[in-house]
Amino acid sequence: MRNVTHPQLQLGELEIADIHIDTRSRDDIPQILQGLQYLYTDKTLRAELFSVLEKLTPDDICTEQGRPGMTLWNILVMGTLRLNLNCDYDRLLELANQHKTLRQMLGHGLVDDDKTYCLQTVKDNVQKLTPEILDEINQIVVRAGQSLKKRNPNRSL
């Protein structure tokens, strides 16, 4: 099985809940990251999401050999950005390698500023998010939004 996230924080790495996202920004990237942050910090939603994302790893893959690959969280974050920004893989790669807040959301800390993603790695992993899996994730997100709206009817989503 692919790692959901890295099991232990690295030096300088922030917990997802502790990442400061500029709420005053009118750009769409901070809004997307806030949504992902909310989904990650709610334990029930996170468990539902990752149970769906675990379908990305075929059953016949040996997890004891080879390279570890991207975490399920990284695949979700990059796939969400790609779909919501309607961007190509080159822009997604540039964001993943250069955007400070996004890199924090992907689990990068102070010691791995020089760690970059390769275009083929991003393509190979993000393409695993099939329409069926995205539909299951979408249903989880919609239910979470409806629940949030019921708890606080005056809040804008």
N, C-alpha and C positions, 0 to 999 in steps of 0.2 A: 504494500500500500504506500502511496505517495504521502509525504508529510503534509499535514494540514497547515501547520506553520512551523517555524523552527522551535524546538522544544525549550530553548533557553535564550534569553536576551543576550546580545553581544554588547561589548563595551560601547557606550554611547547610544545604544538603541533604545527607543522609547516604546512603552506600551502603546497599543493602538489608541486606547482611551485617553492617553496623555498628549497626543499629538495636537498641537495648536493649529487650527485651520482658520484662516482669515475669513470671518463671516461678513465682513464689509465688502469683500471682493464681489464684483458683478460678473466675473467670469464663471463659466460653468464647471470648471474643474474642482474648485473648492466645494461647490454644492454636491457634486458626485462623491467626493471624498467624505463629506459629512454623512451622507447616506450610508456609505460603506462602513464608516466608523460606528454609526448607530447599530447597524446589523451585526457587527463584530462584537460590540460591547454587551448586547443582549444575549445571554447564554443560551436561551431556548432557540432564538432565531439562528444563532451561530451553529448550534448542533444540527438544526434542520438543513441549513445551507450546506454544511460539510457532508451530511449524509447524501445529499444529492451530488455534490462535487466528487465524492469518492467513486462515482460511476465513471469518472474520466479515466481511471486506471484499469486496464483490462485485467481479468482474473489470472491470465497465464503469464503475467510479468513477474519475474523474480526480483524482489526488492533487495536481495542480499548482494547482488552484483551490479556492476555498471555505475554510471553517474546518477546522483540523486535526483536531478531534474529540478524544475521549479516547484514551489509549494502550491497547494491548492488555493491558498489565499492569494498568492501572486497571480495565478491564472485568473481568478475571479476579478481582482482589481484591474488587471490589464484588459481583460475581456469587457468589463463594464465600461471602462474608459473608451475603448475602441468603438463599442456600439453607441454609446451616448454622444460621443464627439463626432461620430461618423468619419473617423480618420483612418488613414492607411497605416500599414505596419511601420513605415519609415517614421511617421510622426509619433506613433506610439513608442517606438524605440527611443526617439529623441526625448520624449517626456520621461520615460522610465530611467534614462541615464542622466538627465539634467535637472528635472523638476524637484526641488528640495522637499516639499511636503509629500509629493508622491513617493519619493524614495523612502521617506520615513514610513509611509503607509505600507511600503513593500518590505519593511523590516531592515533597512540599512541604517547603520549607526556611524559613529565617527571613524572607526577603524577601516571601514570598507567604502570610503569615498571613491576609491579607484575601481571598485567592482562595477563592471558594466555588463549589460545584456548584449547578446549577439542577435542579429536580425532573425536568423534561422531558428534559434531557440524560442524567441517570442512567437514567431509564426507557428511553429510545430505545436506549441503548448496552447496558445489562445484558440487555435482552430479546433481544439478538442471540445470546445463549448458548442455542442450541437444545438440545433433549434429545439429539440426535445428537452435537453437539459436546461437551456435558457428559459423555456416555458415553465418548467418546474420551479426554477429560481424566481421567475416573475410572479408566480402564484404566491410564494412565500413573502415576497416583498409587498405585494398588494394587500395580503392579509395583515401584515405588520402595519402598513399605512392606515388601513381601516381601523385597526385596533387602537392605534395612536390617536386617530381622529375622534374615536368614541370617547377615549379617556380625557381628551382636551379639545372640545368642539371649536374653540376659538383660535386654535393654532393653525397657521397656514402651513401646508405641506409643500 
